[in-house]
Amino acid sequence: MIEINDTCAEDPPSADAFRMVLIVGIGTAVCTIGIVLNTFLLLSLRHLDIFRSNLLYLFLLASLDILVELCFMLIFPSSLVWDYFRVELLYTFWHIYIKYVSTVGQVLIAASTLLIVAASFERYICSLSSSIQFSPQRRFLCILMVGASALFMKGSVFFELELLSLPHCPPFQNLRLDLSEITRSESYKTIWMFWCRSIFNVFLPFALLLLLNSLTITNLNKLHVNGFQSVLVEKRCQSDMATFSTPEPLNDCVLPYCPLMSTHFSMPSFTTTDSFCSSDVRANLCYYHLLFRMSDIALFAQMPALLRRNSEACAARRRKRDATRTLAALITIYLLTNTLNLLITIMEFINPDVLGSLGEGWTYKYLADLSSVLTISSTAFRLPVYFHCNRDIRAQIRDFAKSCFIEDGGKKKKLKKLSLPIDASSSIESVL
């Protein structure tokens, strides 16, 4: 806090009825719902072995969402409440913590966006082939890079804000939040604060998510033919197994005793004379018939393994479809809720004076508030997306809900510790 002897002047009021309804009413309600749902999601996922699977992205994203929603409520609704209702205590506390909370919120928002990009990139790599997978070590390295990038891009916000104290001024005029000396550099303000952050935090993630989502769906469509053929193989194996289990009755032409088998064989009856079924012919037919029967027996013995492998392949393809559908829904929600923010940023690139002149600046404030509410709403409704799109998570959430709210014989149901498989055939088909 820097003490200065400056002229006392109160900032013009920034809170009106529309902003109170939009930010304090709707924004706070959305954040509250988001905190409850994301907390419930975290408690559900803790029964899964998330650190060895790509469910780690979901766990971290839910954790970041809770912190982002808390920061939103501490920054925007609180400032409007003390401004509209003139709460001096809240006014003082807000100016004390705003520098720290704003920095943390900016870093968390950037980290959550980059985390979705990283999950989308892993999903794209795994869609190239069913044998490709991300090891836990690579996933941890990717997450560390996400955190470092977010801290590098938005950590400097802490040094761009400074709190000015005017002790000689009356309440609501004795504290002032201003930009620091570093932001008065035109090159820093234009190149770093505007161009670099707008490109790397708005335009680039938007374009990458759109591109990666399209490429992932294209790759999976190419692999759809192979998956359909596997389904046909499984149906054929099941049909053959049913056929082998109910052999057809033997015909009338009874063969003599075959030394290679402990039973007599029957061959199809001939329409010619009985002399055609001579002993030599019968011996040759017995030999070939024995070979066919032995191959049938060997194939029948392999049926359980073949069906099990095909069943596992079907489950893996189902997980991949669920994972792709989940990620596609997440990306779609992100793109829709951030479109207004993208348009505002484009307008700031083209002609920032136009936005400031609309409705004496109130239109720009309303659009910025609506953009903030839309952005925070994407963090609040991830659990309904997971529940609708992913069968495994839906089952886990239901089990956790039953263990919390449904009593069985006076005792709550205790969930078992679940673990996702991490072998090559199944780890890539998890959630993200």
C-alpha positions as CSV (number, residue, x, y, z in Angstrom):
1,M,0.0,0.0,0.0
2,I,1.4,3.4,-1.1
3,E,0.4,6.5,0.8
4,I,0.0,9.6,-1.3
5,N,-1.2,13.2,-0.9
6,D,-3.6,13.5,-3.8
7,T,-6.9,15.2,-4.3
8,C,-9.8,13.4,-2.7
9,A,-12.2,12.2,-5.3
10,E,-14.8,9.5,-5.3
11,D,-15.0,7.2,-8.3
12,P,-18.3,7.5,-10.2
13,P,-20.8,4.8,-9.3
14,S,-20.5,1.6,-11.3
15,A,-23.4,-0.4,-9.8
16,D,-26.9,-0.2,-11.1
17,A,-29.9,-2.5,-10.9
18,F,-29.1,-4.4,-14.1
19,R,-25.5,-5.1,-13.0
20,M,-26.7,-6.1,-9.5
21,V,-29.2,-8.6,-11.0
22,L,-26.7,-9.9,-13.6
23,I,-23.5,-10.2,-11.4
24,V,-24.7,-10.4,-7.9
25,G,-27.9,-12.4,-8.5
26,I,-27.2,-14.6,-11.5
27,G,-23.4,-14.7,-11.2
28,T,-23.5,-15.6,-7.5
29,A,-26.1,-18.3,-8.1
30,V,-24.2,-19.9,-10.9
31,C,-21.0,-19.9,-8.8
32,T,-22.8,-21.5,-5.9
33,I,-24.2,-24.2,-8.1
34,G,-20.8,-24.7,-9.6
35,I,-19.1,-25.1,-6.3
36,V,-21.6,-27.6,-5.1
37,L,-21.5,-29.7,-8.3
38,N,-17.7,-29.6,-8.7
39,T,-17.3,-30.6,-5.0
40,F,-19.7,-33.5,-5.6
41,L,-17.7,-34.5,-8.7
42,L,-14.4,-34.4,-6.7
43,L,-15.9,-36.6,-4.0
44,S,-17.1,-39.0,-6.6
45,L,-13.8,-39.2,-8.5
46,R,-11.7,-39.7,-5.3
47,H,-12.8,-43.4,-5.4
48,L,-11.1,-43.8,-8.8
49,D,-7.4,-44.3,-9.3
50,I,-7.2,-40.9,-11.1
51,F,-3.4,-40.4,-10.9
52,R,-2.7,-43.2,-13.3
53,S,-5.4,-42.4,-15.8
54,N,-6.5,-39.3,-17.8
55,L,-9.3,-38.8,-15.3
56,L,-6.6,-36.6,-13.7
57,Y,-7.6,-33.8,-16.1
58,L,-11.2,-33.9,-14.8
59,F,-10.1,-33.9,-11.2
60,L,-7.8,-30.9,-11.7
61,L,-10.3,-29.1,-13.8
62,A,-13.0,-29.5,-11.1
63,S,-10.5,-28.2,-8.5
64,L,-9.6,-25.2,-10.6
65,D,-13.3,-24.5,-11.3
66,I,-14.1,-24.3,-7.6
67,L,-11.2,-21.8,-7.0
68,V,-12.2,-19.7,-10.0
69,E,-15.8,-19.5,-8.8
70,L,-14.6,-18.4,-5.4
71,C,-12.4,-15.7,-6.9
72,F,-15.3,-14.5,-9.1
73,M,-17.5,-14.0,-6.1
74,L,-14.7,-12.2,-4.2
75,I,-14.0,-9.8,-7.1
76,F,-17.2,-8.9,-9.0
77,P,-20.2,-9.3,-6.7
78,S,-18.3,-8.0,-3.7
79,S,-17.3,-4.8,-5.5
80,L,-20.9,-4.1,-6.6
81,V,-22.3,-4.8,-3.2
82,W,-20.1,-2.3,-1.4
83,D,-20.6,0.3,-4.2
84,Y,-24.4,-0.1,-4.3
85,F,-25.1,-0.5,-0.6
86,R,-22.1,1.6,0.6
87,V,-20.6,-1.0,3.0
88,E,-17.4,0.5,4.3
89,L,-16.0,-2.6,5.9
90,L,-16.4,-4.6,2.6
91,Y,-14.9,-1.6,0.7
92,T,-11.8,-1.7,2.9
93,F,-11.3,-5.5,2.7
94,W,-12.0,-5.6,-1.0
95,H,-9.2,-3.1,-1.7
96,I,-6.8,-5.0,0.5
97,Y,-7.2,-8.5,-1.1
98,I,-8.1,-7.6,-4.7
99,K,-4.5,-7.5,-5.9
100,Y,-3.9,-11.1,-4.7
101,V,-7.3,-12.6,-5.6
102,S,-7.2,-11.0,-9.0
103,T,-3.8,-12.5,-9.8
104,V,-4.8,-15.9,-8.5
105,G,-8.1,-15.8,-10.5
106,Q,-6.3,-14.8,-13.7
107,V,-3.8,-17.6,-13.4
108,L,-6.5,-20.2,-12.6
109,I,-8.6,-19.2,-15.6
110,A,-5.6,-19.5,-17.9
111,A,-4.6,-22.9,-16.3
112,S,-8.1,-24.3,-16.8
113,T,-8.2,-23.2,-20.4
114,L,-4.8,-24.7,-21.1
115,L,-5.8,-27.9,-19.3
116,I,-8.7,-28.4,-21.6
117,V,-6.3,-27.8,-24.6
118,A,-3.9,-30.4,-23.2
119,A,-6.7,-33.0,-22.7
120,S,-7.9,-32.3,-26.2
121,F,-4.4,-32.8,-27.6
122,E,-4.1,-36.1,-25.8
123,R,-7.5,-37.2,-27.1
124,Y,-6.3,-36.3,-30.6
125,I,-3.1,-38.3,-30.3
126,C,-5.0,-41.3,-29.0
127,S,-7.5,-41.1,-31.9
128,L,-4.7,-41.6,-34.4
129,S,-4.5,-45.3,-33.4
130,S,-6.0,-47.6,-30.8
131,S,-2.5,-48.7,-29.7
132,I,-1.3,-45.2,-28.8
133,Q,-1.5,-44.1,-25.2
134,F,-0.1,-41.4,-22.9
135,S,1.9,-42.6,-20.0
136,P,1.3,-41.1,-16.5
137,Q,4.8,-39.5,-16.6
138,R,4.0,-37.7,-19.9
139,R,0.7,-36.6,-18.5
140,F,2.2,-35.2,-15.4
141,L,4.8,-33.4,-17.5
142,C,2.1,-31.9,-19.6
143,I,0.2,-30.7,-16.6
144,L,3.4,-29.1,-15.2
145,M,3.9,-27.3,-18.5
146,V,0.3,-26.1,-18.3
147,G,0.8,-24.7,-14.8
148,A,4.1,-23.0,-15.8
149,S,2.6,-21.4,-18.9
150,A,-0.4,-20.1,-17.0
151,L,1.9,-18.6,-14.3
152,F,4.1,-17.1,-16.9
153,M,1.3,-15.5,-18.8
154,K,-0.8,-14.2,-16.0
155,G,1.5,-14.0,-12.9
156,S,2.6,-10.6,-13.9
157,V,-0.8,-9.2,-13.1
158,F,0.3,-9.0,-9.5
159,F,3.0,-6.4,-10.4
160,E,0.6,-4.4,-12.6
161,L,-1.7,-3.4,-9.8
162,E,-1.0,-1.2,-6.8
163,L,-3.1,0.0,-3.9
164,L,-2.9,3.7,-3.1
165,S,-3.9,5.0,0.3
166,L,-5.2,8.5,0.9
167,P,-5.5,8.8,4.7
168,H,-6.6,12.4,4.6
169,C,-9.7,11.5,2.6
170,P,-13.1,10.4,3.9
171,P,-14.4,6.8,3.6
172,F,-15.0,5.5,0.0
173,Q,-12.3,7.9,-1.1
174,N,-9.3,6.9,1.0
175,L,-8.4,3.8,-1.0
176,R,-7.7,3.6,-4.7
177,L,-6.7,0.7,-7.0
178,D,-4.5,1.9,-9.8
179,L,-2.1,0.5,-12.4
180,S,1.5,0.3,-11.4
181,E,4.5,2.1,-12.9
182,I,5.4,-0.9,-15.1
183,T,2.1,-0.5,-17.1
184,R,3.0,3.1,-18.1
185,S,5.5,1.7,-20.5
186,E,3.8,1.8,-23.9
187,S,5.6,-1.2,-25.3
188,Y,4.8,-3.3,-22.2
189,K,1.2,-2.2,-22.2
190,T,0.7,-2.7,-26.0
191,I,2.8,-5.8,-26.7
192,W,2.6,-7.9,-23.6
193,M,-0.7,-6.9,-21.8
194,F,-2.7,-6.6,-25.0
195,W,-1.3,-8.5,-27.9
196,C,0.5,-11.4,-26.2
197,R,-2.2,-12.1,-23.7
198,S,-5.1,-11.7,-26.1
199,I,-3.4,-14.1,-28.6
200,F,-2.2,-16.8,-26.1
201,N,-5.2,-16.6,-23.8
202,V,-8.1,-16.0,-26.1
203,F,-7.4,-16.5,-29.8
204,L,-5.0,-19.4,-29.7
205,P,-6.9,-21.7,-27.3
206,F,-10.1,-21.0,-29.2
207,A,-8.5,-22.0,-32.5
208,L,-6.7,-25.0,-31.1
209,L,-9.8,-26.4,-29.4
210,L,-11.8,-26.0,-32.6
211,L,-9.1,-27.6,-34.7
212,L,-8.3,-30.5,-32.4
213,N,-11.9,-31.4,-31.8
214,S,-12.5,-31.5,-35.6
215,L,-9.4,-33.6,-36.3
216,T,-10.3,-36.0,-33.4
217,I,-13.8,-36.6,-34.8
218,T,-12.3,-37.1,-38.3
219,N,-9.8,-39.7,-37.1
220,L,-12.4,-41.6,-35.2
221,N,-14.7,-41.7,-38.2
222,K,-11.8,-43.3,-40.2
223,L,-11.4,-46.0,-37.6
224,H,-15.2,-46.6,-37.5
225,V,-14.9,-49.1,-40.4
226,N,-12.5,-51.3,-38.5
227,G,-14.7,-51.1,-35.4
228,F,-17.7,-52.2,-37.5
229,Q,-15.8,-55.1,-38.9
230,S,-14.8,-56.2,-35.4
231,V,-18.5,-56.2,-34.4
232,L,-19.2,-58.4,-37.4
233,V,-16.5,-60.8,-36.4
234,E,-17.9,-61.0,-32.9
235,K,-21.4,-61.7,-34.3
236,R,-20.0,-64.4,-36.6
237,C,-18.1,-66.0,-33.7
238,Q,-21.2,-66.1,-31.6
239,S,-23.2,-67.7,-34.5
240,D,-20.4,-70.3,-35.1
241,M,-20.3,-71.1,-31.4
242,A,-24.1,-71.7,-31.4
243,T,-23.7,-73.9,-34.5
244,F,-20.9,-76.0,-33.0
245,S,-22.8,-76.5,-29.8
246,T,-25.7,-78.1,-31.7
247,P,-24.2,-80.4,-34.4
248,E,-26.4,-81.6,-37.2
249,P,-27.4,-85.3,-37.2
250,L,-25.3,-87.7,-39.2
251,N,-26.5,-89.2,-42.5
252,D,-27.1,-92.7,-43.4
253,C,-23.8,-93.7,-45.0
254,V,-22.1,-95.2,-41.9
255,L,-18.3,-95.4,-42.2
256,P,-16.3,-98.3,-40.8
257,Y,-14.4,-97.8,-37.6
258,C,-11.7,-95.2,-38.0
259,P,-8.5,-96.0,-36.1
260,L,-7.8,-92.3,-35.4
261,M,-11.1,-91.8,-33.6
262,S,-12.9,-93.8,-30.9
263,T,-16.2,-93.6,-32.6
264,H,-17.9,-94.2,-36.0
265,F,-18.5,-91.4,-38.4
266,S,-21.4,-90.9,-40.7
267,M,-21.0,-89.4,-44.2
268,P,-23.6,-88.0,-46.5
269,S,-25.5,-90.6,-48.4
270,F,-24.8,-91.1,-52.1
271,T,-27.4,-91.1,-54.8
272,T,-25.4,-93.6,-56.9
273,T,-25.0,-97.3,-56.2
274,D,-23.7,-98.6,-53.0
275,S,-20.6,-99.9,-54.7
276,F,-19.4,-96.3,-55.0
277,C,-18.9,-96.3,-51.2
278,S,-16.0,-98.7,-51.4
279,S,-13.6,-99.3,-48.6
280,D,-10.8,-97.1,-50.1
281,V,-13.2,-94.2,-50.7
282,R,-14.5,-94.6,-47.3
283,A,-11.0,-94.5,-45.8
284,N,-10.1,-91.3,-47.6
285,L,-13.4,-89.7,-46.7
286,C,-12.8,-90.7,-43.1
287,Y,-9.4,-89.1,-43.2
288,Y,-10.6,-85.8,-44.6
289,H,-13.6,-85.7,-42.4
290,L,-11.4,-86.3,-39.4
291,L,-9.2,-83.3,-40.3
292,F,-12.3,-81.0,-40.6
293,R,-13.6,-82.2,-37.3
294,M,-10.3,-81.6,-35.6
295,S,-10.1,-78.1,-37.0
296,D,-13.6,-77.5,-35.7
297,I,-12.7,-78.7,-32.3
298,A,-9.6,-76.5,-32.2
299,L,-11.6,-73.5,-33.3
300,F,-14.3,-74.3,-30.7
301,A,-11.7,-74.4,-28.0
302,Q,-10.5,-70.9,-28.9
303,M,-14.1,-69.5,-28.9
304,P,-14.1,-68.2,-25.3
305,A,-10.8,-66.3,-25.8
306,L,-11.9,-64.9,-29.1
307,L,-15.2,-63.7,-27.7
308,R,-13.5,-62.3,-24.6
309,R,-11.1,-60.3,-26.7
310,N,-13.9,-59.0,-28.9
311,S,-15.9,-58.1,-25.8
312,E,-12.9,-56.2,-24.4
313,A,-12.5,-54.5,-27.8
314,C,-16.2,-53.5,-27.8
315,A,-15.8,-52.0,-24.3
316,A,-12.7,-50.1,-25.3
317,R,-14.5,-48.7,-28.4
318,R,-17.5,-47.7,-26.1
319,R,-15.1,-45.9,-23.7
320,K,-13.5,-44.1,-26.7
321,R,-16.9,-43.0,-27.9
322,D,-17.8,-41.8,-24.5
323,A,-14.5,-40.0,-24.1
324,T,-14.8,-38.3,-27.4
325,R,-18.4,-37.3,-26.8
326,T,-17.5,-35.9,-23.4
327,L,-14.6,-33.9,-24.7
328,A,-16.6,-32.6,-27.7
329,A,-19.3,-31.4,-25.3
330,L,-16.8,-29.7,-23.1
331,I,-15.1,-27.9,-26.0
332,T,-18.5,-26.9,-27.5
333,I,-19.6,-25.4,-24.2
334,Y,-16.2,-23.6,-23.9
335,L,-16.5,-22.2,-27.4
336,L,-20.1,-21.0,-26.9
337,T,-19.5,-19.4,-23.6
338,N,-16.3,-17.6,-24.7
339,T,-17.6,-16.4,-28.1
340,L,-18.7,-13.1,-26.6
341,N,-15.4,-12.6,-25.0
342,L,-13.7,-13.3,-28.3
343,L,-15.9,-10.7,-30.1
344,I,-15.2,-8.1,-27.4
345,T,-11.4,-8.8,-27.8
346,I,-11.7,-8.4,-31.6
347,M,-13.5,-5.1,-31.2
348,E,-10.7,-4.0,-28.8
349,F,-8.2,-4.9,-31.5
350,I,-10.1,-3.0,-34.2
351,N,-11.5,0.1,-32.6
352,P,-11.5,0.3,-28.7
353,D,-13.0,3.8,-28.7
354,V,-16.3,2.5,-30.2
355,L,-16.9,0.2,-27.2
356,G,-16.3,3.0,-24.8
357,S,-18.6,5.4,-26.6
358,L,-21.6,3.1,-26.7
359,G,-24.2,4.2,-24.1
360,E,-21.6,6.4,-22.3
361,G,-19.6,3.3,-21.5
362,W,-22.4,1.4,-19.8
363,T,-23.0,-0.9,-22.8
364,Y,-19.3,-2.0,-22.7
365,K,-19.7,-2.7,-19.0
366,Y,-22.9,-4.7,-19.6
367,L,-21.2,-6.8,-22.3
368,A,-18.1,-7.4,-20.2
369,D,-20.4,-8.5,-17.3
370,L,-22.4,-10.8,-19.5
371,S,-19.1,-12.2,-20.9
372,S,-17.9,-12.9,-17.3
373,V,-21.1,-14.7,-16.4
374,L,-21.1,-16.8,-19.5
375,T,-17.5,-17.8,-18.9
376,I,-18.1,-18.7,-15.3
377,S,-21.2,-20.7,-16.3
378,S,-19.0,-23.1,-18.3
379,T,-17.2,-24.1,-15.1
380,A,-20.5,-24.6,-13.2
381,F,-22.1,-27.2,-15.5
382,R,-19.3,-29.6,-16.3
383,L,-20.8,-32.4,-14.1
384,P,-24.1,-32.6,-16.0
385,V,-22.0,-32.9,-19.2
386,Y,-20.0,-35.8,-17.7
387,F,-23.1,-37.4,-16.4
388,H,-24.8,-37.3,-19.7
389,C,-21.9,-38.2,-22.0
390,N,-19.8,-40.7,-20.0
391,R,-21.2,-44.0,-18.8
392,D,-18.4,-44.9,-16.4
393,I,-18.6,-41.5,-14.6
394,R,-22.4,-41.7,-14.6
395,A,-22.2,-45.1,-12.8
396,Q,-19.6,-43.8,-10.3
397,I,-21.7,-40.6,-9.5
398,R,-24.8,-42.7,-9.0
399,D,-22.9,-45.1,-6.6
400,F,-21.5,-42.1,-4.7
401,A,-25.0,-40.5,-4.5
402,K,-26.5,-43.7,-3.2
403,S,-23.7,-44.1,-0.6
404,C,-24.4,-40.5,0.6
405,F,-28.2,-40.3,0.6
406,I,-29.6,-43.9,0.6
407,E,-29.3,-45.9,3.7
408,D,-29.1,-49.7,3.6
409,G,-30.2,-51.3,6.8
410,G,-29.3,-48.3,8.9
411,K,-25.8,-48.0,7.4
412,K,-24.7,-46.0,4.4
413,K,-23.3,-48.0,1.5
414,K,-19.6,-47.9,1.4
415,L,-17.9,-47.5,-2.0
416,K,-15.1,-49.7,-2.9
417,K,-11.8,-48.3,-4.1
418,L,-12.1,-48.4,-7.9
419,S,-9.2,-48.3,-10.3
420,L,-9.2,-47.7,-14.0
421,P,-7.1,-50.0,-16.2
422,I,-4.0,-48.4,-17.6
423,D,-3.0,-51.0,-20.2
424,A,-2.7,-50.1,-23.9
425,S,-6.1,-51.4,-24.7
426,S,-8.1,-49.4,-22.3
427,S,-6.3,-46.5,-20.7
428,I,-6.7,-44.3,-23.8
429,E,-10.4,-44.8,-23.8
430,S,-11.1,-43.1,-20.4
431,V,-12.8,-39.8,-20.1
432,L,-10.7,-37.2,-21.7
